[in-house]
Every structure is written in structure tokens, then in C-alpha cells.
Amino acid sequence: MLGGPWLAAKLVFRKESADGSYITGEINTTEAEWWVNAACLGVGALLISVGIYFTWTTFQEQRRKLVVALELRGLSQTADSPLQSAIPSLALGRRESIFIDVRQLIQGTTAQKHEAVSAVNLIPIRLKQLKDGRDREDLSVYAGGLAPVPLLFLTGNLLAAESKIHWLDWNRKTSKWLSPDEGVDLTDSLPINYEPVYQDVILAFSVSYPINRSELETAFPETNIVELKIDSPAPGIVISETSIQRLMQDFMSCIAALKAKGAKRVHLILAAPSILSIRLGSCYAGRNMPELIIYQYQQAQKQNPYPWGIRMPNSESNHGELVVRQALQSINHA
């Protein structure tokens, strides 16, 4: 029945039970209890609908987005857990891994070192294969690794054009992958002493530990040395994003100053944490800067402590190239 300003209805029903008696009941919309129950039912249905909607949209994003873990391993003492395990569980997207293991190659012959460099040079191609058909906004990369400094620097250089890179560094003390956002601030860089003019120049950039100048003079005789360093070297720590950004700017400013003074080739000797080695590579633009070769330090080789390095991509080549140096005595004997 209809009555008043509200829609009113009364439904009476009877049902025969098993023993022959009747059960009688009624639904009366004029009672407050009915409206409370109806409201609860409506809210419940709304919440279920909203949940289904968000579940569907999350599923669509999960299917569309891609999260890539890019890890480089090139040291015998390396991370205990894969970088992919450090990606936050809330990061939306299908997981893919680019795992580059060059540990055996880097300890081998010159030909094997060439293979190691070639494996790193393939990073842009492997990323392109994964992201084909996707918008840039749908691709996130988590990158890090433990490897010889030249390979880390090259990795960063090849990743420079990528967007949405989340950098991770291995904390040797806690045995965990950490973001630089959880890192430690470092002291500022010391002033740099420049010569008036350069052609070939050694840039010794020390952050983790001091670089032995006499070893540089042995390996690169009659070559000018420029030292970029912090006041208190800090080995074995994860450095903060703030310090990384500052050191990247110091590095770029130094390279620009060397170019202004006529430098055509920079021999980079870098003593730095893994994450900083990668990030410095990402800010070096070979098309606009002097040619750069970054070297690997081998303490045991007294006559040739920097036996090999990698020439960075430049205006003439879009990939890194292995550079092998002979000891000075071997060259003179030849």
C-alpha cells in the first residue's frame, strides 16, 4: 500500500512446515528496522562493486606494466640474493629479469673480456625487446650490480636514456640491496688543481679509498694527473642520493673544465661504490665530452696496475670497447 511521503509496502507470507503447521512472517517497509537493513545491504553492494572495479583496474595495470630487474655480476665475492628479490611487492607490473653474469669471463683471457664487454653492450637491445609496444610510463627498471668498475660505468652510460630507473646498491654489512635514499651522506669534494693546458690527462677520482699516485705515474708516465677526491674516503657503505647527485655534478664540472683546457682524452681511474660508478657513467655524454677510457685496478700487477679498461661510447661508436694496456717494460722490450 502507499501512504505518506514514503513508499510503504507490507508483505505477509505463510509457509507450511514439515509437521503440517504454518510459519507466518511479514516484511513491512514502514518499520525503521527494514530501512536499516536495506541501507546496510545497499552499502555492502556498493563496496563490493568498488572492490571489483579496483581489482579489475589493478589487474589491467599489472598486465600492461613491466618491471625489469637489471643486475650485473662480475665479482667472485658477490651478492647473496638477486636484485629482483629487492623490488617492492607493491610495485605494479609483470616481473622480468636481465641478469648479466660475467664472473668467469672477466677473469679469463682478452677474448673472454671482449665477450664480457659485449654482454654489457647488449643491455639497450635487451631492454628494447622487453618494452616494444609499451609506453615509457609502463616500464620501470631496477638496476644495480657488483662488477669491475669499467663494466659498471659502461652499464650506467648505456642506461642514460632510460626513464624510471630505481637504483639499488648492495650493502655488504647487512647483505641487503638498498636504495640510495637509505644511504649515508659524504663529505664535500676537495678543490681541484688544474694545469693551464691538457691533451691526454689522467683523472683520479677517489671516493671509496685513496688512489696511489705513484702507481699512476708508473702506469701512465709523462701524463698529467688531475685528482678529484673527497676529504674522508668511505669504503663499504651505501652513499646517499644527495651525495651521489653532488659527486655527479663535481665529475661533470671537472670533465667540462678539462675540455675547456684542451683535453682530447681522459683516462679515468675511479675508486667508488658500485652505485656511484654506475651513476657517473649515466651522466657522461661521449658526444659532447672528451674521449674517456675507464680502467680496472689490479693491485698485484706492480708494473701495470691498470692493465685494461673500456672506452666509452662516443660520436663515432655507440658501444663500449675493450682497451688492453701492456706493461711499460714489455713495450720498451718490444
C-alpha positions as CSV (number, residue, x, y, z in Angstrom):
1,M,0.0,0.0,0.0
2,L,1.0,3.6,-0.4
3,G,0.9,6.1,2.4
4,G,2.5,9.4,3.3
5,P,5.6,10.7,1.6
6,W,7.3,7.4,1.6
7,L,6.8,4.2,-0.4
8,A,5.3,1.8,2.0
9,A,4.7,-1.9,1.4
10,K,3.7,-4.8,3.6
11,L,4.2,-8.4,2.5
12,V,2.8,-11.2,4.5
13,F,3.8,-14.8,3.8
14,R,3.0,-18.3,5.1
15,K,4.9,-21.5,4.7
16,E,3.9,-25.0,5.7
17,S,6.4,-26.8,7.8
18,A,7.2,-30.5,7.9
19,D,4.8,-31.2,10.8
20,G,1.9,-29.6,9.0
21,S,1.9,-26.3,10.9
22,Y,2.4,-22.9,9.2
23,I,5.1,-20.4,9.6
24,T,4.0,-16.8,9.2
25,G,6.1,-13.8,8.5
26,E,5.9,-10.3,7.1
27,I,8.1,-7.5,5.6
28,N,6.9,-4.1,6.5
29,T,8.7,-1.1,4.9
30,T,7.1,1.3,7.4
31,E,9.3,0.0,10.1
32,A,12.8,1.6,10.8
33,E,14.5,-1.8,11.0
34,W,13.7,-2.6,7.4
35,W,15.3,0.6,6.2
36,V,18.4,0.0,8.3
37,N,18.8,-3.5,6.8
38,A,18.2,-2.2,3.3
39,A,20.8,0.6,3.8
40,C,23.3,-1.9,5.0
41,L,22.6,-4.2,2.1
42,G,23.0,-1.2,-0.4
43,V,26.3,-0.1,1.2
44,G,27.6,-3.7,1.1
45,A,26.7,-4.0,-2.6
46,L,28.4,-0.7,-3.3
47,L,31.6,-1.7,-1.5
48,I,31.6,-5.0,-3.4
49,S,31.2,-3.2,-6.7
50,V,34.0,-0.7,-5.8
51,G,36.3,-3.6,-4.8
52,I,35.5,-5.4,-8.1
53,Y,36.3,-2.2,-10.0
54,F,39.7,-1.7,-8.3
55,T,40.6,-5.3,-8.7
56,W,39.9,-5.1,-12.4
57,T,41.8,-1.9,-12.9
58,T,44.8,-3.3,-10.9
59,F,44.7,-6.4,-13.0
60,Q,44.8,-4.3,-16.2
61,E,47.7,-2.3,-14.9
62,Q,49.5,-5.4,-13.7
63,R,49.1,-6.8,-17.2
64,R,50.1,-3.6,-19.0
65,K,53.1,-2.5,-16.8
66,L,56.5,-4.1,-16.8
67,V,59.1,-4.1,-14.0
68,V,62.6,-5.1,-15.1
69,A,65.4,-6.1,-12.7
70,L,68.7,-5.5,-14.3
71,E,71.6,-6.9,-12.4
72,L,75.3,-7.1,-13.4
73,R,77.6,-9.6,-11.6
74,G,81.3,-9.7,-12.3
75,L,83.0,-10.2,-9.0
76,S,83.7,-13.5,-7.3
77,Q,82.5,-12.1,-3.9
78,T,79.1,-11.0,-4.9
79,A,75.5,-10.5,-3.6
80,D,73.8,-13.4,-1.8
81,S,70.4,-12.6,-3.1
82,P,69.2,-11.5,-6.6
83,L,68.3,-7.9,-7.1
84,Q,64.9,-8.9,-8.3
85,S,64.1,-10.0,-4.7
86,A,64.6,-6.4,-3.5
87,I,61.8,-5.0,-5.7
88,P,58.9,-3.8,-3.5
89,S,55.9,-6.1,-3.6
90,L,53.7,-3.1,-4.2
91,A,55.4,-2.2,-7.5
92,L,52.8,-2.9,-10.1
93,G,53.8,-4.8,-13.2
94,R,54.9,-8.2,-14.6
95,R,58.4,-9.1,-13.4
96,E,61.2,-9.6,-15.9
97,S,64.9,-10.1,-15.2
98,I,68.0,-9.1,-17.2
99,F,70.8,-11.0,-15.4
100,I,74.3,-10.5,-16.8
101,D,76.9,-12.8,-15.2
102,V,80.4,-12.2,-16.5
103,R,82.3,-13.5,-13.5
104,Q,84.1,-16.3,-15.4
105,L,84.7,-14.1,-18.5
106,I,86.3,-11.2,-16.7
107,Q,88.9,-13.4,-15.0
108,G,89.8,-15.0,-18.3
109,T,91.7,-14.2,-21.5
110,T,91.5,-11.0,-23.5
111,A,89.0,-12.7,-25.8
112,Q,86.8,-13.5,-22.8
113,K,87.0,-9.9,-21.6
114,H,85.8,-8.9,-25.0
115,E,82.8,-11.2,-24.5
116,A,82.1,-9.6,-21.1
117,V,82.1,-6.1,-22.6
118,S,79.9,-7.3,-25.5
119,A,77.4,-8.8,-23.0
120,V,77.0,-5.4,-21.3
121,N,76.7,-3.6,-24.7
122,L,73.6,-5.7,-25.3
123,I,71.7,-4.1,-22.5
124,P,69.9,-1.5,-24.7
125,I,68.8,-4.2,-27.1
126,R,67.5,-6.5,-24.4
127,L,65.6,-3.7,-22.8
128,K,64.1,-2.7,-26.2
129,Q,62.9,-6.3,-26.7
130,L,61.1,-6.2,-23.4
131,K,59.5,-2.8,-23.8
132,D,58.4,-3.0,-27.5
133,G,54.8,-1.9,-27.9
134,R,54.7,-0.3,-24.4
135,D,54.6,3.3,-23.4
136,R,57.6,4.6,-21.4
137,E,55.3,5.2,-18.5
138,D,54.6,1.5,-18.4
139,L,58.2,0.4,-17.9
140,S,60.1,0.6,-14.6
141,V,63.8,-0.5,-14.3
142,Y,65.5,-1.5,-11.0
143,A,69.3,-1.6,-11.7
144,G,72.4,-2.4,-9.8
145,G,75.3,-4.8,-9.6
146,L,78.7,-5.8,-8.3
147,A,81.3,-5.9,-11.0
148,P,84.6,-4.3,-12.1
149,V,84.3,-0.5,-12.2
150,P,84.7,-0.2,-16.0
151,L,81.7,-2.5,-16.6
152,L,79.6,-0.7,-14.0
153,F,80.4,2.7,-15.6
154,L,79.5,1.3,-19.1
155,T,76.2,0.0,-17.7
156,G,75.3,3.4,-16.4
157,N,76.3,5.0,-19.7
158,L,74.1,2.6,-21.7
159,L,71.1,3.2,-19.3
160,A,71.4,7.0,-19.5
161,A,68.4,7.3,-22.0
162,E,66.1,5.2,-19.9
163,S,63.4,6.6,-17.7
164,K,62.1,5.4,-14.4
165,I,65.3,3.8,-13.1
166,H,65.3,2.8,-9.5
167,W,68.9,2.4,-8.4
168,L,70.0,-0.2,-5.8
169,D,73.3,-0.9,-4.2
170,W,74.5,-3.9,-2.2
171,N,75.2,-3.3,1.4
172,R,78.0,-5.7,2.3
173,K,77.5,-5.2,6.1
174,T,73.8,-6.0,6.1
175,S,73.8,-8.3,3.0
176,K,70.8,-6.4,1.5
177,W,70.0,-4.4,-1.6
178,L,69.4,-0.8,-0.5
179,S,68.2,2.4,-2.2
180,P,70.4,5.4,-2.1
181,D,67.5,7.1,-0.2
182,E,68.7,5.0,2.7
183,G,72.4,5.8,2.2
184,V,74.9,7.9,4.1
185,D,76.0,11.5,3.3
186,L,79.6,12.0,2.3
187,T,81.9,15.0,2.8
188,D,82.3,17.5,0.0
189,S,84.9,17.2,-2.7
190,L,88.3,19.0,-2.2
191,P,89.4,21.8,-4.6
192,I,91.0,20.7,-7.8
193,N,94.4,21.9,-9.1
194,Y,94.4,22.3,-12.9
195,E,97.3,22.8,-15.3
196,P,96.8,25.6,-18.0
197,V,96.6,23.1,-20.9
198,Y,95.9,19.4,-21.4
199,Q,96.0,16.8,-24.2
200,D,95.8,13.4,-22.6
201,V,95.0,13.6,-18.9
202,I,94.5,11.1,-16.0
203,L,91.5,11.9,-13.8
204,A,91.9,10.1,-10.5
205,F,88.5,10.2,-8.7
206,S,88.7,8.7,-5.3
207,V,85.6,8.2,-3.1
208,S,85.9,4.7,-1.5
209,Y,89.7,4.7,-0.9
210,P,92.7,6.8,-1.8
211,I,94.3,6.3,-5.2
212,N,98.1,5.7,-5.2
213,R,99.7,8.5,-7.2
214,S,103.0,6.6,-7.7
215,E,101.1,3.7,-9.3
216,L,99.5,6.2,-11.7
217,E,102.9,7.6,-12.6
218,T,104.2,4.1,-13.2
219,A,101.2,3.1,-15.4
220,F,100.9,6.4,-17.2
221,P,104.4,8.1,-17.4
222,E,104.6,11.7,-18.6
223,T,100.8,12.1,-18.4
224,N,99.3,14.9,-16.4
225,I,97.3,13.8,-13.3
226,V,94.2,15.6,-12.0
227,E,92.8,14.5,-8.7
228,L,89.2,14.7,-7.7
229,K,88.6,13.4,-4.2
230,I,86.6,13.8,-1.0
231,D,88.2,14.7,2.3
232,S,87.4,11.4,4.0
233,P,87.2,8.3,1.8
234,A,84.4,6.0,2.9
235,P,84.7,2.3,1.8
236,G,82.0,-0.3,2.1
237,I,78.9,1.9,2.6
238,V,75.8,2.8,0.5
239,I,76.0,6.5,-0.1
240,S,73.0,8.8,-0.2
241,E,71.2,10.2,-3.2
242,T,72.1,13.7,-2.2
243,S,75.8,12.8,-2.2
244,I,75.5,10.9,-5.5
245,Q,74.0,14.0,-7.1
246,R,76.7,16.3,-5.8
247,L,79.5,14.0,-6.9
248,M,77.9,13.6,-10.3
249,Q,77.9,17.4,-10.7
250,D,81.5,17.6,-9.5
251,F,82.5,15.0,-12.1
252,M,80.7,16.7,-14.9
253,S,82.2,20.1,-14.0
254,C,85.7,18.6,-13.9
255,I,85.2,17.0,-17.3
256,A,83.9,20.2,-18.7
257,A,86.9,22.1,-17.2
258,L,89.3,19.6,-18.8
259,K,87.6,20.0,-22.2
260,A,87.9,23.8,-21.9
261,K,91.7,23.4,-21.3
262,G,92.1,21.4,-24.5
263,A,91.9,17.8,-23.2
264,K,91.1,15.3,-26.0
265,R,91.3,12.1,-24.0
266,V,90.6,11.4,-20.3
267,H,92.0,8.3,-18.6
268,L,89.6,7.8,-15.7
269,I,90.7,6.0,-12.6
270,L,87.7,5.6,-10.3
271,A,87.6,4.3,-6.7
272,A,84.0,4.4,-5.9
273,P,81.0,2.3,-4.6
274,S,79.1,0.3,-7.3
275,I,76.1,2.6,-7.4
276,L,78.2,5.7,-7.9
277,S,80.3,4.0,-10.6
278,I,77.0,3.3,-12.5
279,R,75.6,6.8,-11.9
280,L,78.7,8.6,-13.1
281,G,78.6,6.5,-16.3
282,S,75.0,7.7,-16.8
283,C,76.0,11.4,-16.7
284,Y,78.9,11.1,-19.1
285,A,77.9,12.2,-22.6
286,G,80.5,11.0,-25.0
287,R,79.2,13.0,-28.0
288,N,79.9,16.3,-26.2
289,M,82.8,15.4,-23.9
290,P,86.4,14.3,-24.4
291,E,87.0,10.7,-25.2
292,L,87.0,8.7,-22.0
293,I,88.6,5.4,-21.1
294,I,88.0,4.0,-17.6
295,Y,90.4,1.4,-16.2
296,Q,90.4,-1.6,-13.9
297,Y,92.8,-1.6,-11.0
298,Q,94.9,-4.8,-10.4
299,Q,97.0,-4.3,-7.3
300,A,99.0,-7.4,-7.8
301,Q,100.4,-6.2,-11.2
302,K,103.0,-3.8,-9.9
303,Q,104.4,-2.8,-13.3
304,N,101.0,-2.5,-14.9
305,P,98.3,-1.8,-12.2
306,Y,95.8,-0.7,-14.8
307,P,96.0,-3.5,-17.4
308,W,92.7,-3.0,-19.1
309,G,89.8,-0.6,-19.5
310,I,86.8,0.3,-21.5
311,R,86.5,3.2,-24.0
312,M,83.0,4.7,-23.6
313,P,80.6,5.2,-26.4
314,N,81.1,8.5,-28.3
315,S,80.2,10.3,-31.5
316,E,82.0,7.6,-33.6
317,S,80.7,4.5,-31.7
318,N,77.6,3.6,-29.8
319,H,79.1,0.8,-27.7
320,G,81.9,0.3,-25.2
321,E,85.3,-1.0,-26.5
322,L,87.8,-3.1,-24.5
323,V,91.2,-1.4,-24.2
324,V,94.2,-3.6,-23.2
325,R,97.4,-2.0,-21.9
326,Q,100.8,-3.7,-21.8
327,A,103.3,-3.0,-19.0
328,L,105.8,-0.3,-19.8
329,Q,108.8,-2.7,-19.6
330,S,107.1,-5.0,-22.1
331,I,106.5,-2.1,-24.5
332,N,110.1,-1.0,-24.3
333,H,111.4,-4.5,-24.7
334,A,109.3,-5.0,-27.8
